[in-house]
Amino acid sequence: MRRFRIKLPRLFLLALPVIMCVVVILGYAALSALTTTTTTRTVQDTTEPIQMVQKKYDVHVVTPAAWPRFNAIPTARNTKYIAQEVPGPVEKGLPGRWQHRRGNVGMTSYKTSIISPTSPANVTEGEMFRIMIEARDKSNQPRTMGGDFWYATLATKGGGSTSGRVLDHANGSYSVYFFAGWSGKASIHITMVHPSEAVDYLVQTVWNAYDRINWLGRFEDGVNKSTTSCVLRRGGPWTGKCELSHPYALGKTVLLCGEPAHGLKCDSLVAVYNNNTRIRERARELSKGRGDLFQGEYYSRRLSTKTIEIANDSRKDQLLKQLPECEPDQPKPLSSGYWRDSKTWVSLACRTKQWKVPRDIGRCLVNKTVYLLGDSTSRQWYELLSGMLGVPFVRKDNLEQNNIYRHFDEFNLTTVFKFHPLCLTRNPRPTPFNLFSFEVDVLDALKDKSCNYVILISPWAHYPQWTKDMFLERVSLLREALLRFRARCPNAPVVVKGSHPRDQPGLEGRIFYNNFMLYQLGKILRETFQGTAAWFLDIWDLNMAYPASKMVHMPEEVVKQELSMFLSYVCRKLQ
């Protein structure tokens, strides 16, 4: 028998491909383990994805896996209609999941739309439960499309209340989720704010319309005065106009004013104030032929009230212990929280506490400079924060309402409020431009190497009358300024406060500072500032659930609870 001898080099050559495959596989596994990816969570009540971004700064970013399961938003399109078994091909007619019928469908009517429970009849304290809305028109025909805008609240006579999360199934049905935060009898209130036709008109026409905000510009040179009309514009052409621009804060948007009389130059513009006559005219123009969308039976109408009984249970306390610390880029919860009574908000978004003792607040903010940048709702924060620190706020003069500075010697604490320019004011006395500051200018000026800053940003109440493109560019540039600030002060606490609803008694308000648009501004703020290590403070449900009229400046009890959430984030290491 002949013996075969394989020399070592030839054996090595034969084994080489196997060795290379093993090395490639092991290398790929190691690379996958080290790579951080971006997780996307689709939130169906916003119809847009919210991304959980990579950790960029020295903060703890909450991942979806770490979020309490009882408070996670489900996928809204998983309905009985969507989940039906899909039939195979048919010889005639419409195959698959086509829905067809003969008939006419009108706008959603509060009179015929149906509320029905889907959870067990017995609701227990500490449970999340669900009801369904079936939208129907005034002829009692079911709607087959989504897009209606709803309010949902659950309230007791004892002062407990919460706001429900409405998920649109895009087929005429809506799920509403409530957290049962107390026991006893509770009433479910569902309000159809807008049918989808009104929402479409707001999004496609009103939000993109120019001249919904119109000012009168005051030009002065110490001797002569002149007043002209001023509007916002993005791009020309125009001739013979005075332009006021701020590329770092406004981008392509410019304030465009008529040329002043008496030989005054454009740089003599000192102030602007509302041209209320022109604003009302523009509201009438945009509502012409559309009045039925914003009044009568198709605007802000409550469906029939349902009553439930909530059984007492102690599990709620265990659920609250599952909540994470307040951190940037947290997922939007299914329930933001509930009012235990008329003075206490219990957050389900993250762990918070009640801040009532001035020394505790001062110890948290010691040696800090706190900047509150925004509108009059931020000024309301400023004034109440002073009182919570044990020093009731007293305004020095009327001009101080736009630019306020205080120092608290006991805590070496400085607080600053600055109102943004181009605000809406019904005051016939013009306020000088030099008393206002864009947030980007304030942030770019903060260069103290100690970085002992606390920042609040809240641009929303004056912006429903801007076009969507103007607002998007405005907050995108603000994001860039915040990132420049982050490069200098990576660990300074920054909070972005969202919008809250307002009652709209008149047609002008329903067209121009509409609650659907206010809600959209809050969504834009949340999504724009993701990935900047800023914490988004969502106050919509907190204000919606409060049992009182929804005003621009909410009652002191509401604002103090907003401040308690703010302090719970800023001072979370001291809780």
C-alpha positions in Angstrom: 0.0 0.0 0.0 1.3 3.4 -0.9 1.5 5.9 1.9 0.5 9.6 1.3 2.5 12.2 3.1 1.3 15.8 3.3 3.9 18.3 4.1 3.1 20.9 6.8 3.0 23.9 4.4 0.4 22.2 2.1 -1.7 21.3 5.2 -1.6 24.9 6.3 -2.8 26.1 2.9 -5.7 23.8 3.0 -6.8 25.0 6.5 -6.3 28.7 5.7 -9.8 29.4 4.3 -11.4 27.9 7.4 -9.2 30.0 9.7 -10.1 33.2 7.8 -13.8 32.4 8.1 -13.6 32.0 11.8 -11.7 35.3 12.2 -14.2 37.2 10.1 -17.2 35.8 12.1 -15.6 36.6 15.5 -14.7 40.1 14.3 -18.2 40.8 13.1 -19.7 39.6 16.4 -17.3 41.8 18.4 -18.1 44.8 16.2 -21.8 44.3 16.6 -21.5 44.1 20.4 -19.6 47.5 20.5 -21.8 49.4 18.1 -24.5 51.6 19.6 -27.5 52.0 17.4 -30.4 54.3 17.3 -33.7 52.8 18.4 -36.9 54.1 16.8 -40.2 54.0 18.7 -43.3 54.9 16.7 -45.8 56.9 18.6 -49.0 56.6 16.8 -50.8 59.6 18.4 -48.2 61.9 16.8 -48.0 59.9 13.5 -44.3 60.6 13.5 -41.3 58.6 14.8 -39.5 59.7 17.9 -35.9 58.6 18.0 -34.0 57.6 21.0 -30.6 59.0 20.3 -27.1 58.0 21.3 -25.7 59.3 24.6 -23.6 62.4 23.8 -23.2 64.0 27.1 -22.7 63.1 30.7 -26.4 62.3 31.2 -28.4 59.0 31.6 -30.5 58.5 28.5 -33.5 56.2 29.2 -33.9 53.4 26.6 -37.3 51.9 25.8 -36.3 48.6 27.5 -35.9 50.6 30.8 -39.3 52.2 30.6 -42.1 50.8 32.8 -44.2 48.5 30.7 -47.5 49.6 32.3 -46.9 53.1 30.8 -45.7 52.3 27.3 -47.7 53.4 24.3 -49.0 50.5 22.2 -49.0 50.4 18.5 -52.1 52.2 17.4 -52.7 50.4 14.0 -53.1 47.0 15.6 -56.9 47.0 15.5 -59.5 44.5 14.7 -59.8 45.9 11.2 -56.0 45.9 10.4 -55.5 42.5 12.1 -58.1 40.6 10.1 -56.9 37.6 8.2 -56.2 38.8 4.6 -58.3 36.8 2.1 -56.6 35.4 -1.0 -57.3 36.6 -4.6 -61.0 36.7 -5.7 -62.3 36.3 -9.2 -64.4 39.5 -9.1 -64.7 42.6 -7.0 -62.1 44.1 -4.6 -59.5 41.7 -3.1 -57.7 41.8 0.2 -58.7 44.3 2.9 -60.6 46.8 0.8 -63.7 48.2 2.6 -66.6 49.2 0.4 -70.1 50.4 0.7 -72.6 52.7 -0.9 -73.5 55.9 0.9 -72.6 59.5 1.9 -70.5 60.4 4.9 -70.4 63.8 6.6 -68.1 65.3 9.2 -67.8 63.6 12.7 -70.7 64.5 14.9 -70.6 64.6 18.7 -74.3 63.7 18.8 -74.0 60.3 17.1 -70.4 59.2 17.9 -70.2 56.3 20.3 -68.1 55.7 23.5 -67.8 52.1 24.5 -65.6 50.4 27.2 -63.1 47.7 26.1 -61.5 47.0 29.4 -63.2 44.8 32.1 -66.3 46.4 33.7 -64.5 46.6 37.1 -61.6 49.1 37.0 -59.1 48.9 39.9 -57.0 51.8 41.2 -53.5 51.7 39.7 -54.7 50.1 36.4 -54.5 51.5 32.9 -57.8 51.0 31.2 -59.1 51.7 27.7 -62.3 52.9 26.0 -63.1 53.2 22.3 -64.6 56.1 20.3 -66.4 55.2 17.2 -66.7 58.3 15.0 -70.0 58.8 13.2 -71.5 61.6 11.1 -74.8 63.3 11.9 -76.7 60.7 9.8 -75.2 58.0 12.1 -73.0 56.6 9.3 -69.6 55.3 10.7 -66.6 57.2 9.6 -63.9 55.2 7.8 -61.0 57.6 8.3 -59.1 59.1 11.2 -57.7 62.5 11.8 -60.3 64.0 14.3 -58.8 65.9 17.2 -60.2 64.9 20.7 -59.8 65.8 24.3 -60.3 63.1 26.9 -60.4 63.5 30.7 -61.4 61.4 33.7 -62.5 63.2 36.8 -64.0 62.7 40.3 -66.0 65.1 42.5 -63.2 64.9 45.0 -60.7 66.8 42.8 -58.9 63.9 41.2 -58.5 64.1 37.4 -56.4 63.0 34.5 -56.1 63.3 30.8 -56.5 60.3 28.5 -54.1 59.4 25.7 -56.0 59.2 22.4 -54.6 56.9 19.7 -55.9 57.2 16.2 -56.5 53.9 14.4 -56.9 55.7 11.0 -60.2 54.0 10.3 -62.8 56.0 12.3 -62.1 54.4 15.6 -59.9 55.7 18.5 -58.5 54.1 21.6 -58.4 56.2 24.8 -56.2 55.1 27.7 -56.6 56.4 31.2 -54.7 55.7 34.4 -56.9 55.1 37.4 -55.1 57.1 40.1 -57.8 57.0 42.8 -60.8 55.0 43.8 -64.5 55.8 43.7 -66.9 57.1 41.1 -65.4 58.9 38.1 -66.8 60.5 35.0 -65.3 60.1 31.5 -65.5 63.2 29.4 -64.8 63.0 25.6 -64.7 66.2 23.6 -64.6 66.4 19.8 -62.5 69.5 19.4 -62.2 69.3 15.5 -63.3 66.9 12.9 -60.6 65.8 10.5 -61.8 68.3 7.8 -61.0 71.2 10.2 -57.6 69.7 11.0 -56.8 69.3 7.3 -57.8 73.0 6.7 -55.6 74.1 9.6 -52.6 72.2 8.5 -52.8 72.7 4.7 -54.1 76.3 4.6 -54.1 78.3 7.8 -50.7 77.2 9.1 -49.0 78.2 5.8 -50.8 81.5 5.4 -48.9 84.8 5.7 -50.1 87.9 7.6 -51.9 86.1 10.4 -49.7 88.2 12.6 -49.5 91.9 11.8 -47.7 94.6 13.7 -47.5 98.4 13.6 -43.9 99.5 13.6 -42.9 102.7 15.4 -40.0 104.7 13.8 -38.5 107.6 15.8 -35.4 109.8 15.6 -35.9 112.0 18.6 -37.8 114.6 16.5 -40.0 112.8 14.0 -42.3 109.8 14.4 -43.9 107.5 11.9 -46.0 104.3 12.1 -46.2 101.7 9.3 -47.5 98.1 8.9 -45.1 95.2 9.6 -45.3 91.5 8.7 -43.0 88.5 8.6 -41.8 87.1 5.3 -39.5 84.4 3.9 -38.1 85.4 0.6 -39.1 88.2 -1.8 -39.5 89.9 -4.0 -40.3 93.3 -2.6 -39.3 96.9 -3.1 -39.2 100.0 -1.0 -39.5 98.2 2.3 -37.5 98.2 5.6 -36.1 94.8 6.5 -35.1 93.7 10.0 -33.3 90.4 10.0 -31.5 88.2 12.5 -30.0 85.2 10.6 -28.8 83.4 13.7 -32.3 83.4 15.3 -34.7 83.7 12.4 -32.8 82.4 9.4 -34.6 83.4 6.2 -37.5 85.0 8.0 -37.4 88.8 8.1 -39.6 91.5 9.6 -40.8 93.6 6.7 -42.1 97.1 7.4 -43.5 99.9 5.1 -41.1 102.8 4.5 -41.5 105.5 7.2 -42.5 109.1 6.5 -40.7 112.3 7.4 -37.4 111.1 5.9 -36.9 108.6 8.7 -34.5 105.8 8.0 -35.1 102.1 8.5 -32.7 101.8 11.4 -35.0 104.2 13.4 -37.4 101.4 14.0 -37.7 101.2 17.8 -40.7 99.0 18.6 -43.6 97.0 17.2 -47.1 96.3 18.6 -50.2 94.4 17.4 -52.2 95.8 14.5 -55.4 94.2 15.9 -57.6 95.6 13.1 -55.6 93.9 10.4 -55.4 90.7 12.5 -59.2 90.5 12.8 -59.6 91.2 9.1 -57.2 88.3 8.2 -59.1 85.9 10.5 -62.3 86.8 8.6 -60.6 86.2 5.3 -59.3 82.8 6.3 -62.6 81.7 7.8 -64.7 82.8 4.9 -66.8 79.8 3.7 -65.3 77.7 6.5 -67.1 79.1 9.5 -68.9 75.8 10.1 -65.5 74.2 10.9 -64.8 76.5 13.9 -68.2 77.0 15.5 -71.6 75.4 16.1 -71.9 71.6 16.3 -68.5 70.9 14.8 -66.3 72.8 17.3 -65.4 71.6 20.8 -68.5 69.6 21.6 -68.7 67.0 24.4 -70.0 63.5 23.8 -72.4 62.0 26.4 -70.6 61.4 29.7 -69.9 57.9 30.9 -69.5 57.0 34.6 -67.3 54.2 36.0 -66.5 52.8 39.5 -62.9 52.4 40.5 -62.1 49.9 43.2 -59.5 50.6 45.9 -56.2 48.8 45.6 -52.6 49.4 46.8 -50.8 48.3 43.6 -50.5 51.9 42.5 -47.7 52.6 45.0 -45.7 49.7 43.6 -46.1 51.0 40.1 -44.9 54.5 41.0 -41.7 52.9 42.4 -41.0 51.6 38.9 -40.7 55.1 37.4 -37.2 56.2 36.3 -35.4 59.5 37.2 -36.3 62.4 35.0 -33.7 62.3 32.2 -33.3 63.6 28.6 -34.9 61.8 25.7 -37.3 59.7 27.7 -40.1 58.1 25.7 -43.5 59.7 25.8 -45.6 57.8 28.4 -49.1 56.4 27.8 -50.2 58.5 30.8 -48.3 61.7 31.9 -49.9 61.5 35.4 -52.9 62.6 37.3 -54.2 65.2 39.8 -54.5 63.5 43.2 -56.4 66.6 44.3 -56.7 70.2 43.1 -53.2 71.0 44.4 -51.0 67.9 43.8 -50.0 66.5 40.4 -48.5 63.0 40.5 -46.2 62.5 37.5 -46.1 59.1 35.7 -43.5 60.4 33.2 -40.6 60.1 35.8 -39.9 60.4 39.5 -40.8 63.8 40.9 -41.5 65.3 44.4 -43.2 68.3 45.8 -40.9 71.3 46.4 -42.4 73.4 49.1 -39.5 74.3 51.5 -37.5 77.4 50.4 -34.3 76.0 51.9 -34.6 72.8 49.9 -35.0 74.8 46.7 -32.2 77.1 47.6 -29.9 74.2 48.4 -30.6 72.7 45.0 -29.9 76.0 43.2 -27.1 77.3 45.3 -24.3 79.2 43.4 -26.4 78.9 40.2 -27.5 81.4 37.6 -31.0 80.4 36.4 -32.2 81.7 33.0 -35.8 81.5 32.1 -36.1 82.3 28.4 -39.5 82.5 26.8 -42.8 84.4 27.1 -45.2 85.5 29.8 -45.8 81.9 30.9 -42.1 81.7 31.7 -42.3 85.1 33.5 -45.1 83.6 35.6 -42.7 80.8 36.5 -40.1 83.4 37.4 -42.4 85.3 39.8 -43.7 82.1 41.5 -40.2 80.7 41.9 -39.2 83.8 43.8 -42.1 83.2 46.2 -41.2 79.5 46.6 -37.7 80.7 47.6 -39.3 82.8 50.4 -39.1 86.2 48.7 -42.5 87.3 47.2 -41.9 88.9 43.8 -42.6 92.6 43.5 -42.2 94.2 40.0 -40.1 97.4 40.1 -41.8 99.0 37.0 -43.8 98.0 33.9 -40.7 97.8 31.7 -39.2 95.1 34.0 -41.8 92.6 32.8 -39.7 91.9 29.8 -36.2 91.7 31.4 -35.9 90.7 35.1 -32.9 90.2 37.3 -32.8 89.1 41.0 -30.1 87.9 43.3 -30.7 85.8 46.5 -27.8 86.4 48.8 -28.7 83.5 51.1 -28.0 81.0 48.4 -25.7 83.0 46.1 -28.4 82.4 43.5 -29.1 84.7 40.5 -32.3 84.4 38.5 -32.9 86.0 35.1 -35.9 86.3 32.9 -35.8 87.4 29.3 -38.7 87.8 26.9 -38.1 86.9 23.3 -38.7 89.6 20.6 -41.6 89.8 18.1 -44.1 88.9 20.7 -47.9 89.5 20.5 -49.1 92.3 22.7 -52.3 94.2 22.8 -50.6 97.0 24.7 -51.0 100.2 22.6 -47.8 101.5 24.0 -44.8 100.1 22.0 -42.1 98.3 24.0 -38.6 99.1 22.8 -36.7 96.4 21.0 -33.7 96.7 23.3 -35.7 95.2 26.1 -36.0 91.8 24.4 -33.5 89.1 23.7 -33.5 86.1 21.4 -32.5 82.8 23.2 -29.7 82.3 20.7 -28.0 85.6 21.8 -28.4 84.7 25.5 -27.0 81.2 25.0 -24.0 82.4 22.9 -23.1 84.9 25.6 -22.9 82.3 28.4 -19.2 81.7 28.6 -18.4 81.5 32.3 -16.0 78.5 32.7 -17.7 77.4 35.9 -20.9 76.6 33.8 -23.1 77.0 36.9 -26.1 77.6 34.7 -29.7 76.3 34.7 -31.6 77.0 31.5 -35.3 77.0 30.7 -36.4 77.5 27.0 -40.0 77.8 26.2 -40.9 79.4 22.8 -44.6 78.5 22.1 -47.4 80.9 23.2 -46.7 83.5 20.5 -46.0 81.2 17.6 -49.2 79.6 16.3 -49.6 82.8 14.1 -46.2 82.1 12.5 -46.1 79.9 9.5 -44.9 76.3 10.1 -41.7 76.9 8.1 -40.9 80.0 10.1 -41.3 78.2 13.4 -39.4 75.1 12.3 -36.4 77.2 11.3 -36.6 79.3 14.4 -36.4 76.3 16.7 -33.8 74.5 14.5 -31.5 77.6 14.9 -32.2 77.5 18.6 -31.1 73.9 18.7 -27.8 74.9 17.0 -27.2 77.6 19.6 -27.9 75.0 22.4 -25.4 72.6 20.9 -22.8 75.5 20.8 -23.6 76.0 24.5 -23.3 72.3 25.1 -19.8 72.3 23.7 -18.8 74.8 26.5 -21.0 73.5 29.3 -21.9 69.8 28.6 -23.5 69.1 32.0 -25.5 72.3 32.7 -29.2 71.3 33.1 -31.4 72.5 30.2 -35.2 72.2 30.2 -37.5 72.8 27.2 -41.0 73.4 28.3 -43.8 72.5 26.0 -47.2 74.1 25.2 -50.6 73.8 26.9 -54.2 74.2 25.7 -56.2 77.4 25.8 -59.9 78.1 25.8 -60.9 79.9 22.5 -64.1 81.8 23.0 -63.9 83.7 19.7 -63.4 82.9 16.0 -60.1 84.8 15.8 -58.5 82.6 18.5 -59.9 79.4 17.0 -58.3 80.3 13.7 -55.0 81.7 14.8 -53.9 80.2 18.2 -55.8 77.1 17.7 -55.3 74.2 20.2 -54.5 71.7 17.5 -51.7 74.0 16.4 -50.5 74.6 19.9 -50.3 70.8 20.4 -48.3 70.5 17.2 -45.8 73.2 18.5 -45.3 71.0 21.5 -44.5 68.0 19.3 -42.0 70.1 17.3 -40.3 71.2 20.4 -40.0 67.7 21.8 -38.6 66.3 18.6 -36.3 69.2 17.7 -34.4 69.1 21.0 -33.9 65.3 21.1 -30.2 64.5 21.3 -29.2 67.8 22.9 -29.2 66.5 26.5 -32.1 68.8 27.2 -35.1 67.5 29.2 -38.5 68.1 27.6 -41.1 69.1 30.1 -44.5 68.1 28.7 -47.2 70.1 30.5 -50.1 69.5 28.1 -51.8 66.8 30.1 -51.1 68.5 33.4 -53.0 71.6 32.2 -55.7 69.7 30.3 -56.6 67.6 33.3 -56.8 70.5 35.7 -60.5 71.2 36.6 -60.6 74.9 35.6 -60.7 77.1 32.5 -57.7 76.8 30.2 -56.1 80.2 30.2 -52.7 81.4 28.9 -51.7 82.0 32.6 -53.0 79.1 34.5 -53.8 79.2 38.3 -50.9 79.3 40.7 -51.5 75.7 41.8 -50.9 74.5 38.2 -47.7 76.6 37.7 -46.3 75.4 41.0 -46.7 71.8 39.9 -44.9 72.6 36.7 -42.1 74.2 38.7 -42.0 71.1 41.0 -41.4 68.9 37.9 -38.7 71.4 36.7 -36.9 71.2 40.1 -37.3 67.4 40.2 -35.1 67.2 37.1 -32.7 70.0 37.9 -32.2 68.7 41.5 -32.7 65.0 40.9 -29.4 64.1 42.5 -30.6 65.7 45.8 -34.0 63.9 46.0 
